[in-house]
Amino acid sequence: MPRKPSEFIVHMLFDGGHHEEVSFSSIQDFQKWYSNELMPKASSEDFIKVPLPEVNPGEYMVIRPSRLIAIRVEPQFSSSVERF
């Protein structure tokens, strides 16, 4: 039985070399944010909000989409044994 990721870490690289990481609970959450927020404003200089995990309520990050040069999505597994 294939393992299921417990979350997805999204690594964002910005021009100038700055690197940030955010996590999404599912790949569908990332795809929704990517297609609804990031892609429509890909060349914009306006800030967009990046969702942060629920463990930090009230905390947020904003980015300029035009400054984002690379994204890497990495699945994270909390355990090699699935719990029921």
PDB file of N, CA, C and O in Angstrom:
ATOM      1  N   MET A   1       0.842  -1.171   0.000  1.00  0.00           N
ATOM      2  CA  MET A   1       0.000   0.000   0.000  1.00  0.00           C
ATOM      3  C   MET A   1       0.895   1.244   0.000  1.00  0.00           C
ATOM      4  O   MET A   1       1.773   1.363   0.854  1.00  0.00           O
ATOM      5  N   PRO A   2       0.688   2.165  -0.934  1.00  0.00           N
ATOM      6  CA  PRO A   2       1.524   3.366  -0.976  1.00  0.00           C
ATOM      7  C   PRO A   2       1.243   4.281   0.220  1.00  0.00           C
ATOM      8  O   PRO A   2       0.120   4.372   0.716  1.00  0.00           O
ATOM      9  N   ARG A   3       2.290   4.939   0.652  1.00  0.00           N
ATOM     10  CA  ARG A   3       2.146   5.886   1.760  1.00  0.00           C
ATOM     11  C   ARG A   3       1.483   7.159   1.276  1.00  0.00           C
ATOM     12  O   ARG A   3       1.562   7.509   0.098  1.00  0.00           O
ATOM     13  N   LYS A   4       0.827   7.849   2.197  1.00  0.00           N
ATOM     14  CA  LYS A   4       0.152   9.109   1.883  1.00  0.00           C
ATOM     15  C   LYS A   4       0.878  10.234   2.621  1.00  0.00           C
ATOM     16  O   LYS A   4       1.097  10.134   3.829  1.00  0.00           O
ATOM     17  N   PRO A   5       1.252  11.295   1.922  1.00  0.00           N
ATOM     18  CA  PRO A   5       1.949  12.403   2.591  1.00  0.00           C
ATOM     19  C   PRO A   5       1.056  13.059   3.642  1.00  0.00           C
ATOM     20  O   PRO A   5      -0.152  13.192   3.451  1.00  0.00           O
ATOM     21  N   SER A   6       1.666  13.467   4.751  1.00  0.00           N
ATOM     22  CA  SER A   6       0.911  14.151   5.795  1.00  0.00           C
ATOM     23  C   SER A   6       0.797  15.645   5.513  1.00  0.00           C
ATOM     24  O   SER A   6      -0.114  16.303   6.016  1.00  0.00           O
ATOM     25  N   GLU A   7       1.714  16.185   4.713  1.00  0.00           N
ATOM     26  CA  GLU A   7       1.653  17.582   4.280  1.00  0.00           C
ATOM     27  C   GLU A   7       2.599  17.776   3.096  1.00  0.00           C
ATOM     28  O   GLU A   7       3.380  16.890   2.751  1.00  0.00           O
ATOM     29  N   PHE A   8       2.509  18.944   2.489  1.00  0.00           N
ATOM     30  CA  PHE A   8       3.368  19.287   1.357  1.00  0.00           C
ATOM     31  C   PHE A   8       4.089  20.588   1.686  1.00  0.00           C
ATOM     32  O   PHE A   8       3.454  21.595   1.996  1.00  0.00           O
ATOM     33  N   ILE A   9       5.403  20.563   1.617  1.00  0.00           N
ATOM     34  CA  ILE A   9       6.217  21.754   1.841  1.00  0.00           C
ATOM     35  C   ILE A   9       6.473  22.393   0.484  1.00  0.00           C
ATOM     36  O   ILE A   9       6.933  21.735  -0.448  1.00  0.00           O
ATOM     37  N   VAL A  10       6.168  23.683   0.385  1.00  0.00           N
ATOM     38  CA  VAL A  10       6.385  24.422  -0.858  1.00  0.00           C
ATOM     39  C   VAL A  10       7.577  25.352  -0.643  1.00  0.00           C
ATOM     40  O   VAL A  10       7.533  26.253   0.195  1.00  0.00           O
ATOM     41  N   HIS A  11       8.634  25.121  -1.407  1.00  0.00           N
ATOM     42  CA  HIS A  11       9.850  25.932  -1.354  1.00  0.00           C
ATOM     43  C   HIS A  11       9.723  26.997  -2.450  1.00  0.00           C
ATOM     44  O   HIS A  11       9.509  26.670  -3.617  1.00  0.00           O
ATOM     45  N   MET A  12       9.853  28.251  -2.071  1.00  0.00           N
ATOM     46  CA  MET A  12       9.762  29.356  -3.036  1.00  0.00           C
ATOM     47  C   MET A  12      11.092  30.089  -3.086  1.00  0.00           C
ATOM     48  O   MET A  12      11.619  30.502  -2.054  1.00  0.00           O
ATOM     49  N   LEU A  13      11.636  30.250  -4.289  1.00  0.00           N
ATOM     50  CA  LEU A  13      12.883  30.973  -4.493  1.00  0.00           C
ATOM     51  C   LEU A  13      12.571  32.281  -5.202  1.00  0.00           C
ATOM     52  O   LEU A  13      11.903  32.302  -6.236  1.00  0.00           O
ATOM     53  N   PHE A  14      13.065  33.367  -4.633  1.00  0.00           N
ATOM     54  CA  PHE A  14      12.813  34.696  -5.185  1.00  0.00           C
ATOM     55  C   PHE A  14      14.081  35.249  -5.821  1.00  0.00           C
ATOM     56  O   PHE A  14      15.191  34.823  -5.502  1.00  0.00           O
ATOM     57  N   ASP A  15      13.895  36.212  -6.732  1.00  0.00           N
ATOM     58  CA  ASP A  15      15.085  36.829  -7.320  1.00  0.00           C
ATOM     59  C   ASP A  15      15.878  37.493  -6.195  1.00  0.00           C
ATOM     60  O   ASP A  15      15.295  38.033  -5.255  1.00  0.00           O
ATOM     61  N   GLY A  16      17.162  37.454  -6.290  1.00  0.00           N
ATOM     62  CA  GLY A  16      18.012  37.928  -5.214  1.00  0.00           C
ATOM     63  C   GLY A  16      18.438  36.806  -4.273  1.00  0.00           C
ATOM     64  O   GLY A  16      19.261  37.023  -3.384  1.00  0.00           O
ATOM     65  N   GLY A  17      17.878  35.592  -4.464  1.00  0.00           N
ATOM     66  CA  GLY A  17      18.312  34.443  -3.690  1.00  0.00           C
ATOM     67  C   GLY A  17      17.529  34.167  -2.419  1.00  0.00           C
ATOM     68  O   GLY A  17      17.832  33.197  -1.724  1.00  0.00           O
ATOM     69  N   HIS A  18      16.537  34.976  -2.088  1.00  0.00           N
ATOM     70  CA  HIS A  18      15.761  34.738  -0.864  1.00  0.00           C
ATOM     71  C   HIS A  18      14.915  33.479  -1.022  1.00  0.00           C
ATOM     72  O   HIS A  18      14.368  33.228  -2.095  1.00  0.00           O
ATOM     73  N   HIS A  19      14.806  32.686   0.043  1.00  0.00           N
ATOM     74  CA  HIS A  19      14.091  31.407   0.018  1.00  0.00           C
ATOM     75  C   HIS A  19      13.091  31.360   1.163  1.00  0.00           C
ATOM     76  O   HIS A  19      13.429  31.706   2.295  1.00  0.00           O
ATOM     77  N   GLU A  20      11.876  30.939   0.883  1.00  0.00           N
ATOM     78  CA  GLU A  20      10.845  30.765   1.913  1.00  0.00           C
ATOM     79  C   GLU A  20      10.198  29.408   1.749  1.00  0.00           C
ATOM     80  O   GLU A  20      10.170  28.847   0.654  1.00  0.00           O
ATOM     81  N   GLU A  21       9.676  28.881   2.851  1.00  0.00           N
ATOM     82  CA  GLU A  21       8.956  27.609   2.838  1.00  0.00           C
ATOM     83  C   GLU A  21       7.604  27.809   3.511  1.00  0.00           C
ATOM     84  O   GLU A  21       7.510  28.462   4.551  1.00  0.00           O
ATOM     85  N   VAL A  22       6.573  27.251   2.919  1.00  0.00           N
ATOM     86  CA  VAL A  22       5.249  27.202   3.532  1.00  0.00           C
ATOM     87  C   VAL A  22       4.719  25.790   3.364  1.00  0.00           C
ATOM     88  O   VAL A  22       5.158  25.054   2.481  1.00  0.00           O
ATOM     89  N   SER A  23       3.774  25.417   4.212  1.00  0.00           N
ATOM     90  CA  SER A  23       3.228  24.063   4.107  1.00  0.00           C
ATOM     91  C   SER A  23       1.739  24.109   3.787  1.00  0.00           C
ATOM     92  O   SER A  23       1.021  25.031   4.175  1.00  0.00           O
ATOM     93  N   PHE A  24       1.310  23.096   3.078  1.00  0.00           N
ATOM     94  CA  PHE A  24      -0.094  22.905   2.737  1.00  0.00           C
ATOM     95  C   PHE A  24      -0.480  21.517   3.202  1.00  0.00           C
ATOM     96  O   PHE A  24       0.323  20.588   3.117  1.00  0.00           O
ATOM     97  N   SER A  25      -1.692  21.367   3.691  1.00  0.00           N
ATOM     98  CA  SER A  25      -2.120  20.067   4.211  1.00  0.00           C
ATOM     99  C   SER A  25      -2.402  19.052   3.112  1.00  0.00           C
ATOM    100  O   SER A  25      -2.359  17.847   3.357  1.00  0.00           O
ATOM    101  N   SER A  26      -2.690  19.527   1.902  1.00  0.00           N
ATOM    102  CA  SER A  26      -2.925  18.603   0.791  1.00  0.00           C
ATOM    103  C   SER A  26      -2.443  19.237  -0.513  1.00  0.00           C
ATOM    104  O   SER A  26      -2.280  20.454  -0.600  1.00  0.00           O
ATOM    105  N   ILE A  27      -2.221  18.413  -1.503  1.00  0.00           N
ATOM    106  CA  ILE A  27      -1.804  18.924  -2.808  1.00  0.00           C
ATOM    107  C   ILE A  27      -2.927  19.726  -3.442  1.00  0.00           C
ATOM    108  O   ILE A  27      -2.672  20.657  -4.206  1.00  0.00           O
ATOM    109  N   GLN A  28      -4.169  19.372  -3.133  1.00  0.00           N
ATOM    110  CA  GLN A  28      -5.314  20.119  -3.671  1.00  0.00           C
ATOM    111  C   GLN A  28      -5.362  21.537  -3.100  1.00  0.00           C
ATOM    112  O   GLN A  28      -5.732  22.471  -3.812  1.00  0.00           O
ATOM    113  N   ASP A  29      -4.994  21.713  -1.827  1.00  0.00           N
ATOM    114  CA  ASP A  29      -4.936  23.053  -1.244  1.00  0.00           C
ATOM    115  C   ASP A  29      -3.888  23.902  -1.959  1.00  0.00           C
ATOM    116  O   ASP A  29      -4.127  25.071  -2.262  1.00  0.00           O
ATOM    117  N   PHE A  30      -2.726  23.305  -2.226  1.00  0.00           N
ATOM    118  CA  PHE A  30      -1.687  24.027  -2.957  1.00  0.00           C
ATOM    119  C   PHE A  30      -2.153  24.387  -4.364  1.00  0.00           C
ATOM    120  O   PHE A  30      -1.980  25.523  -4.805  1.00  0.00           O
ATOM    121  N   GLN A  31      -2.741  23.426  -5.065  1.00  0.00           N
ATOM    122  CA  GLN A  31      -3.204  23.678  -6.430  1.00  0.00           C
ATOM    123  C   GLN A  31      -4.263  24.763  -6.472  1.00  0.00           C
ATOM    124  O   GLN A  31      -4.283  25.572  -7.399  1.00  0.00           O
ATOM    125  N   LYS A  32      -5.137  24.792  -5.488  1.00  0.00           N
ATOM    126  CA  LYS A  32      -6.173  25.833  -5.421  1.00  0.00           C
ATOM    127  C   LYS A  32      -5.533  27.210  -5.240  1.00  0.00           C
ATOM    128  O   LYS A  32      -5.889  28.154  -5.944  1.00  0.00           O
ATOM    129  N   TRP A  33      -4.587  27.329  -4.296  1.00  0.00           N
ATOM    130  CA  TRP A  33      -3.908  28.611  -4.087  1.00  0.00           C
ATOM    131  C   TRP A  33      -3.124  29.015  -5.335  1.00  0.00           C
ATOM    132  O   TRP A  33      -3.168  30.171  -5.756  1.00  0.00           O
ATOM    133  N   TYR A  34      -2.412  28.064  -5.919  1.00  0.00           N
ATOM    134  CA  TYR A  34      -1.588  28.330  -7.095  1.00  0.00           C
ATOM    135  C   TYR A  34      -2.440  28.828  -8.271  1.00  0.00           C
ATOM    136  O   TYR A  34      -2.099  29.827  -8.904  1.00  0.00           O
ATOM    137  N   SER A  35      -3.536  28.138  -8.559  1.00  0.00           N
ATOM    138  CA  SER A  35      -4.344  28.499  -9.728  1.00  0.00           C
ATOM    139  C   SER A  35      -5.245  29.705  -9.485  1.00  0.00           C
ATOM    140  O   SER A  35      -5.537  30.444 -10.424  1.00  0.00           O
ATOM    141  N   ASN A  36      -5.694  29.923  -8.247  1.00  0.00           N
ATOM    142  CA  ASN A  36      -6.601  31.041  -7.970  1.00  0.00           C
ATOM    143  C   ASN A  36      -5.900  32.333  -7.568  1.00  0.00           C
ATOM    144  O   ASN A  36      -6.388  33.421  -7.874  1.00  0.00           O
ATOM    145  N   GLU A  37      -4.774  32.227  -6.894  1.00  0.00           N
ATOM    146  CA  GLU A  37      -4.089  33.420  -6.383  1.00  0.00           C
ATOM    147  C   GLU A  37      -2.826  33.776  -7.156  1.00  0.00           C
ATOM    148  O   GLU A  37      -2.645  34.919  -7.578  1.00  0.00           O
ATOM    149  N   LEU A  38      -1.957  32.791  -7.335  1.00  0.00           N
ATOM    150  CA  LEU A  38      -0.637  33.079  -7.898  1.00  0.00           C
ATOM    151  C   LEU A  38      -0.643  33.258  -9.407  1.00  0.00           C
ATOM    152  O   LEU A  38      -0.162  34.276  -9.903  1.00  0.00           O
ATOM    153  N   MET A  39      -1.170  32.306 -10.142  1.00  0.00           N
ATOM    154  CA  MET A  39      -1.098  32.357 -11.602  1.00  0.00           C
ATOM    155  C   MET A  39      -1.810  33.561 -12.223  1.00  0.00           C
ATOM    156  O   MET A  39      -1.253  34.158 -13.144  1.00  0.00           O
ATOM    157  N   PRO A  40      -3.005  33.952 -11.776  1.00  0.00           N
ATOM    158  CA  PRO A  40      -3.646  35.118 -12.392  1.00  0.00           C
ATOM    159  C   PRO A  40      -2.840  36.411 -12.227  1.00  0.00           C
ATOM    160  O   PRO A  40      -3.013  37.351 -13.003  1.00  0.00           O
ATOM    161  N   LYS A  41      -1.965  36.460 -11.226  1.00  0.00           N
ATOM    162  CA  LYS A  41      -1.181  37.668 -10.957  1.00  0.00           C
ATOM    163  C   LYS A  41       0.314  37.416 -11.113  1.00  0.00           C
ATOM    164  O   LYS A  41       1.120  38.089 -10.471  1.00  0.00           O
ATOM    165  N   ALA A  42       0.690  36.476 -11.938  1.00  0.00           N
ATOM    166  CA  ALA A  42       2.087  36.044 -12.047  1.00  0.00           C
ATOM    167  C   ALA A  42       3.057  37.171 -12.385  1.00  0.00           C
ATOM    168  O   ALA A  42       4.191  37.151 -11.907  1.00  0.00           O
ATOM    169  N   SER A  43       2.662  38.128 -13.171  1.00  0.00           N
ATOM    170  CA  SER A  43       3.573  39.220 -13.543  1.00  0.00           C
ATOM    171  C   SER A  43       3.285  40.502 -12.764  1.00  0.00           C
ATOM    172  O   SER A  43       3.833  41.555 -13.092  1.00  0.00           O
ATOM    173  N   SER A  44       2.453  40.432 -11.761  1.00  0.00           N
ATOM    174  CA  SER A  44       2.032  41.607 -10.999  1.00  0.00           C
ATOM    175  C   SER A  44       3.071  42.018  -9.959  1.00  0.00           C
ATOM    176  O   SER A  44       3.776  41.179  -9.398  1.00  0.00           O
ATOM    177  N   GLU A  45       3.151  43.316  -9.716  1.00  0.00           N
ATOM    178  CA  GLU A  45       3.988  43.859  -8.651  1.00  0.00           C
ATOM    179  C   GLU A  45       3.186  44.025  -7.361  1.00  0.00           C
ATOM    180  O   GLU A  45       3.745  44.399  -6.329  1.00  0.00           O
ATOM    181  N   ASP A  46       1.880  43.751  -7.410  1.00  0.00           N
ATOM    182  CA  ASP A  46       1.037  43.843  -6.219  1.00  0.00           C
ATOM    183  C   ASP A  46       1.299  42.649  -5.312  1.00  0.00           C
ATOM    184  O   ASP A  46       1.643  41.561  -5.776  1.00  0.00           O
ATOM    185  N   PHE A  47       1.132  42.869  -4.011  1.00  0.00           N
ATOM    186  CA  PHE A  47       1.302  41.780  -3.052  1.00  0.00           C
ATOM    187  C   PHE A  47       0.119  40.822  -3.100  1.00  0.00           C
ATOM    188  O   PHE A  47      -1.021  41.235  -3.315  1.00  0.00           O
ATOM    189  N   ILE A  48       0.405  39.538  -2.897  1.00  0.00           N
ATOM    190  CA  ILE A  48      -0.647  38.546  -2.691  1.00  0.00           C
ATOM    191  C   ILE A  48      -0.353  37.829  -1.379  1.00  0.00           C
ATOM    192  O   ILE A  48       0.799  37.738  -0.954  1.00  0.00           O
ATOM    193  N   LYS A  49      -1.393  37.327  -0.750  1.00  0.00           N
ATOM    194  CA  LYS A  49      -1.256  36.645   0.536  1.00  0.00           C
ATOM    195  C   LYS A  49      -0.913  35.169   0.315  1.00  0.00           C
ATOM    196  O   LYS A  49      -1.487  34.503  -0.546  1.00  0.00           O
ATOM    197  N   VAL A  50       0.029  34.682   1.108  1.00  0.00           N
ATOM    198  CA  VAL A  50       0.410  33.270   1.079  1.00  0.00           C
ATOM    199  C   VAL A  50      -0.122  32.648   2.358  1.00  0.00           C
ATOM    200  O   VAL A  50       0.198  33.121   3.449  1.00  0.00           O
ATOM    201  N   PRO A  51      -0.933  31.590   2.249  1.00  0.00           N
ATOM    202  CA  PRO A  51      -1.464  30.966   3.466  1.00  0.00           C
ATOM    203  C   PRO A  51      -0.372  30.289   4.276  1.00  0.00           C
ATOM    204  O   PRO A  51       0.537  29.671   3.720  1.00  0.00           O
ATOM    205  N   LEU A  52      -0.466  30.409   5.585  1.00  0.00           N
ATOM    206  CA  LEU A  52       0.466  29.759   6.500  1.00  0.00           C
ATOM    207  C   LEU A  52      -0.287  28.696   7.285  1.00  0.00           C
ATOM    208  O   LEU A  52      -1.516  28.736   7.341  1.00  0.00           O
ATOM    209  N   PRO A  53       0.413  27.754   7.887  1.00  0.00           N
ATOM    210  CA  PRO A  53      -0.263  26.676   8.617  1.00  0.00           C
ATOM    211  C   PRO A  53      -1.153  27.210   9.740  1.00  0.00           C
ATOM    212  O   PRO A  53      -0.933  28.300  10.268  1.00  0.00           O
ATOM    213  N   GLU A  54      -2.139  26.432  10.079  1.00  0.00           N
ATOM    214  CA  GLU A  54      -3.078  26.801  11.137  1.00  0.00           C
ATOM    215  C   GLU A  54      -2.421  26.884  12.508  1.00  0.00           C
ATOM    216  O   GLU A  54      -3.019  27.422  13.440  1.00  0.00           O
ATOM    217  N   VAL A  55      -1.212  26.367  12.652  1.00  0.00           N
ATOM    218  CA  VAL A  55      -0.536  26.427  13.954  1.00  0.00           C
ATOM    219  C   VAL A  55      -0.106  27.835  14.311  1.00  0.00           C
ATOM    220  O   VAL A  55       0.244  28.099  15.462  1.00  0.00           O
ATOM    221  N   ASN A  56      -0.126  28.746  13.347  1.00  0.00           N
ATOM    222  CA  ASN A  56       0.241  30.147  13.586  1.00  0.00           C
ATOM    223  C   ASN A  56      -0.940  31.057  13.252  1.00  0.00           C
ATOM    224  O   ASN A  56      -0.866  31.811  12.282  1.00  0.00           O
ATOM    225  N   PRO A  57      -2.025  31.009  14.023  1.00  0.00           N
ATOM    226  CA  PRO A  57      -3.185  31.840  13.686  1.00  0.00           C
ATOM    227  C   PRO A  57      -2.837  33.324  13.760  1.00  0.00           C
ATOM    228  O   PRO A  57      -2.111  33.770  14.648  1.00  0.00           O
ATOM    229  N   GLY A  58      -3.376  34.069  12.806  1.00  0.00           N
ATOM    230  CA  GLY A  58      -3.138  35.501  12.760  1.00  0.00           C
ATOM    231  C   GLY A  58      -1.839  35.890  12.073  1.00  0.00           C
ATOM    232  O   GLY A  58      -1.560  37.077  11.904  1.00  0.00           O
ATOM    233  N   GLU A  59      -1.050  34.918  11.680  1.00  0.00           N
ATOM    234  CA  GLU A  59       0.219  35.197  11.017  1.00  0.00           C
ATOM    235  C   GLU A  59       0.049  34.961   9.520  1.00  0.00           C
ATOM    236  O   GLU A  59      -0.624  34.017   9.107  1.00  0.00           O
ATOM    237  N   TYR A  60       0.659  35.819   8.713  1.00  0.00           N
ATOM    238  CA  TYR A  60       0.565  35.658   7.269  1.00  0.00           C
ATOM    239  C   TYR A  60       1.825  36.189   6.609  1.00  0.00           C
ATOM    240  O   TYR A  60       2.633  36.878   7.230  1.00  0.00           O
ATOM    241  N   MET A  61       1.970  35.852   5.345  1.00  0.00           N
ATOM    242  CA  MET A  61       3.099  36.321   4.555  1.00  0.00           C
ATOM    243  C   MET A  61       2.549  36.854   3.236  1.00  0.00           C
ATOM    244  O   MET A  61       1.599  36.299   2.683  1.00  0.00           O
ATOM    245  N   VAL A  62       3.144  37.921   2.740  1.00  0.00           N
ATOM    246  CA  VAL A  62       2.766  38.446   1.433  1.00  0.00           C
ATOM    247  C   VAL A  62       3.990  38.439   0.533  1.00  0.00           C
ATOM    248  O   VAL A  62       5.115  38.641   0.988  1.00  0.00           O
ATOM    249  N   ILE A  63       3.754  38.203  -0.748  1.00  0.00           N
ATOM    250  CA  ILE A  63       4.838  38.170  -1.728  1.00  0.00           C
ATOM    251  C   ILE A  63       4.438  38.956  -2.964  1.00  0.00           C
ATOM    252  O   ILE A  63       3.255  39.192  -3.206  1.00  0.00           O
ATOM    253  N   ARG A  64       5.424  39.355  -3.739  1.00  0.00           N
ATOM    254  CA  ARG A  64       5.183  39.927  -5.063  1.00  0.00           C
ATOM    255  C   ARG A  64       5.371  38.787  -6.064  1.00  0.00           C
ATOM    256  O   ARG A  64       6.485  38.287  -6.220  1.00  0.00           O
ATOM    257  N   PRO A  65       4.307  38.371  -6.741  1.00  0.00           N
ATOM    258  CA  PRO A  65       4.413  37.230  -7.657  1.00  0.00           C
ATOM    259  C   PRO A  65       5.467  37.408  -8.744  1.00  0.00           C
ATOM    260  O   PRO A  65       6.080  36.430  -9.173  1.00  0.00           O
ATOM    261  N   SER A  66       5.685  38.635  -9.193  1.00  0.00           N
ATOM    262  CA  SER A  66       6.659  38.854 -10.263  1.00  0.00           C
ATOM    263  C   SER A  66       8.088  38.567  -9.812  1.00  0.00           C
ATOM    264  O   SER A  66       8.971  38.399 -10.653  1.00  0.00           O
ATOM    265  N   ARG A  67       8.335  38.507  -8.513  1.00  0.00           N
ATOM    266  CA  ARG A  67       9.675  38.255  -7.973  1.00  0.00           C
ATOM    267  C   ARG A  67       9.941  36.782  -7.702  1.00  0.00           C
ATOM    268  O   ARG A  67      11.062  36.409  -7.357  1.00  0.00           O
ATOM    269  N   LEU A  68       8.930  35.946  -7.851  1.00  0.00           N
ATOM    270  CA  LEU A  68       9.059  34.505  -7.614  1.00  0.00           C
ATOM    271  C   LEU A  68       9.639  33.849  -8.865  1.00  0.00           C
ATOM    272  O   LEU A  68       9.065  33.954  -9.949  1.00  0.00           O
ATOM    273  N   ILE A  69      10.789  33.167  -8.711  1.00  0.00           N
ATOM    274  CA  ILE A  69      11.416  32.583  -9.905  1.00  0.00           C
ATOM    275  C   ILE A  69      11.352  31.063  -9.936  1.00  0.00           C
ATOM    276  O   ILE A  69      11.526  30.465 -10.997  1.00  0.00           O
ATOM    277  N   ALA A  70      11.102  30.418  -8.779  1.00  0.00           N
ATOM    278  CA  ALA A  70      11.016  28.952  -8.772  1.00  0.00           C
ATOM    279  C   ALA A  70      10.173  28.472  -7.601  1.00  0.00           C
ATOM    280  O   ALA A  70      10.157  29.081  -6.532  1.00  0.00           O
ATOM    281  N   ILE A  71       9.467  27.355  -7.831  1.00  0.00           N
ATOM    282  CA  ILE A  71       8.677  26.703  -6.792  1.00  0.00           C
ATOM    283  C   ILE A  71       9.000  25.208  -6.843  1.00  0.00           C
ATOM    284  O   ILE A  71       9.070  24.608  -7.915  1.00  0.00           O
ATOM    285  N   ARG A  72       9.196  24.621  -5.648  1.00  0.00           N
ATOM    286  CA  ARG A  72       9.373  23.173  -5.558  1.00  0.00           C
ATOM    287  C   ARG A  72       8.413  22.656  -4.498  1.00  0.00           C
ATOM    288  O   ARG A  72       8.374  23.170  -3.381  1.00  0.00           O
ATOM    289  N   VAL A  73       7.644  21.643  -4.853  1.00  0.00           N
ATOM    290  CA  VAL A  73       6.676  21.050  -3.926  1.00  0.00           C
ATOM    291  C   VAL A  73       7.226  19.710  -3.460  1.00  0.00           C
ATOM    292  O   VAL A  73       7.526  18.834  -4.272  1.00  0.00           O
ATOM    293  N   GLU A  74       7.357  19.558  -2.138  1.00  0.00           N
ATOM    294  CA  GLU A  74       7.973  18.362  -1.555  1.00  0.00           C
ATOM    295  C   GLU A  74       6.988  17.681  -0.602  1.00  0.00           C
ATOM    296  O   GLU A  74       6.578  18.291   0.386  1.00  0.00           O
ATOM    297  N   PRO A  75       6.603  16.437  -0.874  1.00  0.00           N
ATOM    298  CA  PRO A  75       5.722  15.731   0.055  1.00  0.00           C
ATOM    299  C   PRO A  75       6.479  15.366   1.335  1.00  0.00           C
ATOM    300  O   PRO A  75       7.648  14.984   1.292  1.00  0.00           O
ATOM    301  N   GLN A  76       5.797  15.489   2.464  1.00  0.00           N
ATOM    302  CA  GLN A  76       6.375  15.136   3.756  1.00  0.00           C
ATOM    303  C   GLN A  76       5.573  13.993   4.358  1.00  0.00           C
ATOM    304  O   GLN A  76       4.343  14.025   4.364  1.00  0.00           O
ATOM    305  N   PHE A  77       6.264  12.997   4.856  1.00  0.00           N
ATOM    306  CA  PHE A  77       5.624  11.832   5.451  1.00  0.00           C
ATOM    307  C   PHE A  77       5.923  11.835   6.943  1.00  0.00           C
ATOM    308  O   PHE A  77       7.085  11.894   7.345  1.00  0.00           O
ATOM    309  N   SER A  78       4.888  11.770   7.758  1.00  0.00           N
ATOM    310  CA  SER A  78       5.098  11.800   9.207  1.00  0.00           C
ATOM    311  C   SER A  78       5.567  10.460   9.741  1.00  0.00           C
ATOM    312  O   SER A  78       6.186  10.393  10.803  1.00  0.00           O
ATOM    313  N   SER A  79       5.273   9.392   9.008  1.00  0.00           N
ATOM    314  CA  SER A  79       5.641   8.058   9.485  1.00  0.00           C
ATOM    315  C   SER A  79       5.691   7.104   8.317  1.00  0.00           C
ATOM    316  O   SER A  79       5.020   7.307   7.305  1.00  0.00           O
ATOM    317  N   SER A  80       6.473   6.079   8.459  1.00  0.00           N
ATOM    318  CA  SER A  80       6.500   5.057   7.404  1.00  0.00           C
ATOM    319  C   SER A  80       5.439   3.992   7.642  1.00  0.00           C
ATOM    320  O   SER A  80       5.222   3.127   6.794  1.00  0.00           O
ATOM    321  N   VAL A  81       4.775   4.055   8.797  1.00  0.00           N
ATOM    322  CA  VAL A  81       3.714   3.111   9.132  1.00  0.00           C
ATOM    323  C   VAL A  81       2.406   3.870   9.198  1.00  0.00           C
ATOM    324  O   VAL A  81       2.281   4.844   9.939  1.00  0.00           O
ATOM    325  N   GLU A  82       1.439   3.425   8.429  1.00  0.00           N
ATOM    326  CA  GLU A  82       0.145   4.091   8.424  1.00  0.00           C
ATOM    327  C   GLU A  82      -0.647   3.696   9.662  1.00  0.00           C
ATOM    328  O   GLU A  82      -0.717   2.520  10.019  1.00  0.00           O
ATOM    329  N   ARG A  83      -1.247   4.698  10.317  1.00  0.00           N
ATOM    330  CA  ARG A  83      -2.034   4.450  11.521  1.00  0.00           C
ATOM    331  C   ARG A  83      -3.506   4.419  11.162  1.00  0.00           C
ATOM    332  O   ARG A  83      -3.959   5.156  10.286  1.00  0.00           O
ATOM    333  N   PHE A  84      -4.251   3.559  11.845  1.00  0.00           N
ATOM    334  CA  PHE A  84      -5.681   3.453  11.601  1.00  0.00           C
ATOM    335  C   PHE A  84      -6.461   4.006  12.753  1.00  0.00           C
ATOM    336  O   PHE A  84      -7.691   4.000  12.725  1.00  0.00           O
TER     337      PHE A  84
END
